[in-house]
Amino acid sequence: MRQDPENNDGVIARSFARHRLLFLAVLTGLTAGLAAVSLKILVHLVSGISTNRLPGSVFSFLPAAGLLLTIVFTRFVLRAQPGTTADILVTIVQRSSVVERFKMISHLVGSALTVGLLGSAGLESPIAITGAAIGSNLGRNVNYKERTLLLSCGAAAGIAAVFNAPVAGMLFAIEVLLLDVSLSSIIPLVAAAVTGSLCSIVLQQNEILFEFPRIQHFDYRNIPFYFILALFCSMISLLYSGIMRLAQRFLSPFPWLLKWGVAGLILWAVGSIAPVVLGEGSRAIAGLTQGLPREFFHSIPLPVPFAVALCIFVVLKIIATAATLKSGGIGGNFAPSLFVGACAGFALANAFNAAHPGLLPEGNFTIVGMAGTLSGVMYAPLTAVFLIAEATGGYTLMVPLLLVSALTHVIVIQLRSHSMELSELEEQGVNPTRRRDAQILGQIRLGDLLEKDFVTVFEDAKLRDLIGAIAISRRNLFPVVTSSGDLVGIVTLNDIRDQIFKSELYDSQFVRDLMVPIRQSIDINDSMQMAMDKFDHSGAWNLPVVESKRYAGFVSRSRLFAAYREGARSV
């Protein structure tokens, strides 16, 4: 029996429609995974050229040179500010999850210059933004909810590919991007993360940034020491965020060239004292974990105990990271927080072993310390646990990982309610606790709500002209504009009811004498949250909308609420 080709085409089309989101998620994961692999290759290529072919005398100047190249690239080539993970959140809640197309490439180049030339930063934030941009642009033609999911799929796939950790990538999307998880969103998210991770495995022969082959089994008798480690990681996490905020406030008033000069000088000084704190620090972390900390031994400048030297490196690493990221460098906080966590864990175990040799496994404490500081810095305890568990190739230390990550998170959140990323959101006027409202409002475009059937009158027109406008209008509001179109006032029928029937005033009464000056208006570029606030403060049912002071139309409270209710159905 012959089959109808047209019927087969219809079956294929219906099947694609049902599985379209899953297909797009896999495509997003594949593209983001390829981008992550390309970024790692590019960073290693830049780093190899700069460190192997340049004389040692200029080594300490590399971070400043990379920072300058990055700033020039962003300011004069892209003409845009480098993004952070907080910008992804802003995009989700305020820009309907639409990411600019240039961000699919820009952060790959920028982070390759910053990190490749030994700037103190990680690759996760650039690849998360790159993946988010890929997912967002592949989802241009889907609705807001699906586009947000694809954006998160891209970020998850990028993280999964960089660290070869698909579960951590998925949890990153849930914890850091605050993705609302449902059964329908889990499958695309898993598919994207696994696809991204497979790209890294296939193309780089299972090479990962952090590989720790030597792990001892968990000993429950060390639990009290893990409690101490959690407290230590909490202190370091708070120090990390405190120095980052201090650097932001210190450097932000400076012009870009002076800001680069100050940051470059800091990086040169830190690199001269302890070059091991420059770059990502993955080799030094591996050395600590395996009990072979050669990278550190070659960098200790003072005759101090090794544990004390590690604590010095923690502070220097945080300062170097703050100088890199807050002056215009492109990178993330994952790798620096893992570095300081590794130092903290090793230092604590090493200090106890100095008094009682063989008491604690230094490699285990190094690994668990990484999870603790990552949890405390990023406010992402589950991401921290599974990132380290997957990076080590097993779950031998799951109990101390969970214990230290959870305790660190609890301690830090009691002292500082929001992470650095969410604090940046609050400074931009985005309230994390009102995220659902912000998501819904982010879908609504003010231009789509404009009502333009109001008849305008000029301020120097006479009452006779206003009567003519009333005759052809179906509205009882009349915007008053200048000859150049600037909105200056409003006339309502109630305001001129008495004058309408006095014909002797038709040619002597001017509109500017009858209008009510504008007390509240909405700018066309205002966010919908700002528009809602203006309605609340004014108590008006209709507010005029202006664009560079020129009249554009009116927005009604009822139409805005109708759009809100419609948007709520898709979130």
N, C-alpha and C positions, 0 to 999 in steps of 0.2 A: 504493500500500500504506500503510495507516494504521499509525502508530507508537503503541506503548503508552505512555501518559503516565507510568505508574508506572515503566516501564523507563527513560524519559528522566530522571526524577527520580533514579533510582539512579545513572545515569551522571554526572549533575551532582554528586551527593553524593560519589561516588568521586573525581571530578576535583578537587573542593574539598579533600578529605582529602589528596590527594597534594600539592597546591599551597598548603595552608593556611599553612605557614610563610612562603612567599614573599608571600602575600596580607597576612599580618600584618606582615611587614617593610615592605611598601609603605605600609600604613596607619599604621604607626609613623613612617615617614619623612615622610608627609604631615602627620601631627599635630605631630610635632616641628618640621618646617619652618614650619608656621603659628605655632607657639609662638615660634620664633626671630624670625620677622618681627614678631610682636606685641611681643616684647621690644625689638627695635630701635626700633620706632615709639614705644613707651612711654618708652624712655630719651631719645630725641630730643625727645619732647613735654615731659617733665619738665625736661630741660635747657633747652629753648627758653623755657619759662615762667619758669624761675628766672633765667636769664642775661639775658633781654631785658626783663623787666618789673621787675626789682629794681635799685635804685641800685648803682653801682659800689662804694660804701663797704662794702657787705655781701657783696661777691663772695667774699672770703677766708673768710667764715664758712659758706658753703654746704656744703663737705665735712663740717664738724662737724655741721651741721644734718641732712644726709642720713644720716650715721652714727648720730645719735641716733634718728632716725625708724626706721631699719633695726633697731636694737637693741630699741627699744620694740615693733616689729612682731614680731620673733622671740621675745622674752621673754614678752610679755603677750598677744599675739594667737595666735601659733602655739604658744607654750610649748614650743619646741624650739630646739636649737642649729642654726645655719646649717651646711650641709654643704659638703664640698669633694670634689675628684676622688678623694681617698683614701677618702672614705666610700663611693663607688661600689665600690671594690675590696673594702672590708670587707663590703659588701652581697653581693658575688659570692661571697666565700670563707667568710662566716660566717652569712649570712642567706638562703641558698638563692636569691639574686638577687631577693628580694622587697623592693621599695621602697615606702615608705609613700605612700598616695595623695595626701596633702596636698603632697608635693614636686612634683607636676605643676603647681602654681600658685605655691607659696610663694617659690621662687627667682626667678620672674619679677617678683613685686612687690618682693622684697628688693633685687635687683640694680638694678631701676629706680630705687629710692630712693638706693642707694649710688652707682651710676655716673651716674645722671641728675643728681644734685646734686654732681657733680664729684669724687666719691671716686676715688682712684687705683686702678683695678682694671679688669679686662676682663670681657667678657660670656660667654666660652667655658665657664668652669666652671659658672655658673648654668644655661646652656642645655644643657650636657652632662648635668647632674643632672636637669634637667627632662625631657630626651629619654629618659634612662635610666628615669626614673619612668614615663613614658608607655609605653615598651616593656615594662617589667616588668609593669605592670598590664594591658596588652593580652594579656600572656602568662601570666596567672594560672592558666589551666586547661591549660597545656602542661607538659611535664616540665622538669626543672632545666636541662638542656643547651639546650633551645630557648628557655627564658625568658632565660637568660644571653645568648644570641645576640640576642634581641629587645631586651634592655636595651642591648647594645652598638650595635645598629642605631639606637636612639633617640639615643644620645650622638653617634654618627657623623653622623646626619642633622642634629642641632642645630649641630654644628661646621661641617658643609658649608653650611648655610643662613646662618650668621653671616658666614662668610668667602667664601661662594660658591666653595667649594673641595671638591668631592666626594671626590677622591682623598685629600686631606689629612684629611677627616673619617673615611674608612675606615681610614687609617693610624693616626689617633689611637686608634681602638678597638683596634687591634692592638698599638701600642707603649705607650700610656699605660694602657689598661685591661688590657693583657696578655692579650687574647683569643687563645685557641688557634685557629689558623686551619686549616681543612680546606677541601676543594673544596666540600663541602656548605654551608659557612658563608659563602663568598665571595659567592655570588650574592645571598642576602638582604641582606648588608651593602652591596654595591654598589647594589642596588635602593633601599635606604633612603637612602643618601647622595645618590644622584642625585635622588631624589624631594624630599628636603629642599632641595637646591640649586635645583631647578626652582621650588620655592615662592618662594625669594628672587628669582629671575630674573623670574618672571611678575608677582609682586605688587609688586616694587620697581623694575621696569624696569631690571634688571641692575645696580642700585646695589649697591656693595660698600663695606666699611669702608676698605679700603686699595686705592687705584687708582694705579698708577705708569705713566703712558704713555710717559715718556722714559727709555729704556734704551739704552745703547751696547753694541755687540757686544763679546764677550769677547776680550781681548788676552792671549795666552799669556805675553807678556813681563811681565805683572803678577803672575804666580804667586808670586814671592818675597814680594810685599806681601800677598797673600792668606794666606800662612803667618803673617806677622806679625799679620794681622787675627784669625786663628784663636786665636793665643796671647792677644791682647787680649780677645777674646770669652770665653775660658776664665777669665781673671782676673775679668772682670765677672760671669760666671755664678757663680763661687765667692763673690764679694762679695755677690751677690744672695741666695743661699741662706744665707750667714752672717748677714746683717742680718735676714733673716726669722726665723731661729732665735733670734737674740738678742732680737728684739722679742717673740717668743712667750714666752721665759723671763722677760723683764722685765715684760710686761703680765699674764701669767696669774695671778699671786698677787693682783692688785687686784680689788676688787668691781667690778661692771659699771659703776656710775656714775663711779667714779674712773678706771677704764680708759678710758671714753669721754672724760672730761675731759682726760686726758693725751694721748690720740690726737688729740682735737679741737684741742688747743693746738699739737701738732706740725703738723697739716694747715694750721692758720691761719698758722703761721710760714712753712712751706714755700710756701704759696700767696701770701703777701705778698712773698716774695723772688722766686719764679719761678712765676707762675700757669700757665705753659705745661705744667708737669708734672702738673697736676690733670686728672682725667678719664681717658679712654682715650688721648688723644694722637694720634688718627688724622690730624687736620689738620696737626699739626706734622710728623709723619712724612712726609706727602705733600709738605709744603713742602721738607723736606730732600732727598727723592728727586728732586724736580724742579729742585733747585738754587735754590729761592726760599724760604729759611728766614726769612720775615718773622716768623713766630710767635716764633722765638728772638730775633731782633734786638730785638723790643719788650720782651724779658724780661731781657736781660743787665744785671745790676745793677752790675758792676764793669768797669773799663777793662782787660780781659784779652783775649788772643787768642781768637778764636771757638772754636778747638779746645779750649782750656782751659775755656771757658764750657760747652761741651757735656759735658765730663767732670764738671763741677760739677752739671749737670742730671741726669747719670746717677745720681750719689749721692743727690741730692734726690728723684728719682723712686723709687728703691728705698726710701728712708726713708718717703716718703708712702704707698707701696704696703704696706709693712710695718705702718704705723700704721692703715691702712684695714682690711686683712684680719685682722690679729691682735687687733683690738679689737671685732670683731663685725660688720664690714661683709661684704656678700655680693658676691663677684666672683672673678675668676680672675687667673692670672699670665701668660696669653698676651700680652695687650695691653701690660702693663708691660714684659715682656721684649722685645717687638718695639720698644718705644720706646727702651729703653736700647741695644738693638742698633743701631738706626738712628743714634742719637747716636754710638755707638762707631765705626761704619763711616765716618760723615761726618767725625768728628773726626780719624781716622787719615789719611784721604785729604786733608783740608784742611790738616793739619800738613805733609804731604809737599809739597803744592802750594804752601804758603807759601814753602818753600825752592826748589822747582822748579816754577814755574807750568805748569799743564797736564799734569803728570806722570800723575795718576791720575783716573779718572772718579768724581767724588764720589757721583753718583747710584747707580752700580753698587755701590760699597762700602757705601753706606747699606743697600741691599737685602740684600746678602750678609751684612752685619753683623747684620741682623735674624734671618736664619736661624741664624747662629752662636750668638747668645745664647739663642734659643728652644730650640735643640738642647741647649745647656749647662744651661739652667734646668730644662727638662722631661724631659731624657734621651730625646728623641724626634727623632733626626736626620732620619729620612725624613719625618715629619710636617712638620718645619721646612722641608725642601727643597721639598716639593710645595705646601705652603701658600703660600710666597713665589712659587713658579713659577706657580701658578694665579692668585694675586692680581695678578701683573703681566701676566697675559694671555698668557704665552708661556714658552718654555723657553730663551731666549737665554743666560741665565746659569747653565745647569744645571751646567756643569763647576765654576765657583767655588763655587756653592751646595753641591754635593756635597763638594767639597774642604774648605771651611771648616766645614760642619756635622759632617762625620766627624771631622776633626782636633779640633775643640772637644769633641766627645763623648768621644773617646779620652783627651784630656788631663784633662778633668773627672772621668771615671770612675776614673782612676788615683788621684786625690786624694780622691774621695768616692764610695764604691762605689754608694750608692743616691741617687735623687732625693729632693727634699723630700717628695713624695707617699709614696714607699715608706718613707722614714724615719719618717713619721707612722704608717704601718702597723706598723713594728717597735715603736714606742713603745706601740702598742695590743696587742702580743703576737702579731701576725700576721707570720709569717716568709715573706717573698716567695719564698724558695728552696723552700718546702714548699707552694707554691700548689696543686698537684694534690691533695695530702692534705687541705688546708684546704677545697678545693672539695667533695670527696667528703664530708667530715665536716659541711660546711655544709648538706648535704641531709638529714642524719639529725636527727630530733627525739627528744630524750631521752624525752619522754612516750610516744612510740610503742614504746619498748623496755622500758617498765616491766613487771615481773612482779609481780602483786598477789595471787597465790594463797598467800602466806605467812600463817600464822596468828599473830597478835600476842598477846602476853601482857603483863599489867601488872606493873610492877616490885614492887608490894606483894602480888602473888598468891603462893600457896603451891605447893609441889611437886605437890600433888594436882591443882591447876588446870593445871599444866604437863603432867602426865601425860594429862589429858583433851585438851589441845591436840594432843599427840603422836598420840593415838588417831584424830583426825579429819584430820590433815595428811598430805600426801604429800611433804612437804619435811623436810629434816633441820636447817633453820635456823629460828629463832624470834625475830623482832624483839621487843625489850622496850621498852615505852612507858610514859610517865607517864599519869596520869589525864587530862591535857590533850592527849595524843597525841604528845608530844615523844619522839623516839627517844633512848634512853639506853644501850642495850646489845644484845647478841645472845647467845642460848643455842643451842648445837649439841648434837646427840645424843651426840657423842663426849665433850663436857664433862660430861654427867650420866649416863653409862652406869652407873657404880657406884651412884648414888643411886636409879636407877629401881627396883631390886629391894629397896630398904630401905623397906618400908611404914611403919616407925615414924617416918620422916622426912617423910612426906607432909604432915602438918599443922604441922610445926615448922620446916621449911626454906623460906625465902622465895626467890623468883626473883631478887631483887636480889643475893642472896649467891651465886647460881650463874652469873650472866651475865658476859660479857666486855665491858667498856666500849668504846664506839665509838672506834676510832682513826682511821678514814678513812671519809668518806662523800662523796657527790656531791650538790651542791645542784641542784635542778630547773632553776635558771637558768644553771648552768655550761655553757660551750660544750663541744662533743663533744671538742675537742682537750684541754681540761682534764680531761674524764672519762677519756680515753685515758691521759693523764699520771698520773692517780691510780691507774689499774690497774697501770701500769708500776712506780710507786713502792711500792705496797703488795704486789704479787705475788698479790693475791687473785683468785679466780675469780668472786666475787659481791660487789658493794658495795651498801650501802643508799643510797637516794635520799631526801632530805629537802626539804621546802618550808617555809621559815621554821621550821626545827628539827622540824617535824612529820613523822612517818613517811609516806612516799608509796609505797614499793615497793622492789624490788631490780632491779638491772641486772647481767646476766651478761656476762663477757668473751666467751664464745662467741657470744651473740646480737649483741653490738656488732660483732664481726668479721664476722659473717654480713651485717649491715646495710652494713658497709663494702664487702664484696665485691660486694653488690648495687648499691651506689651507683657503684662503679668501672666498672660496665658502661655507665652512662649519661653518663660524663664523657669 
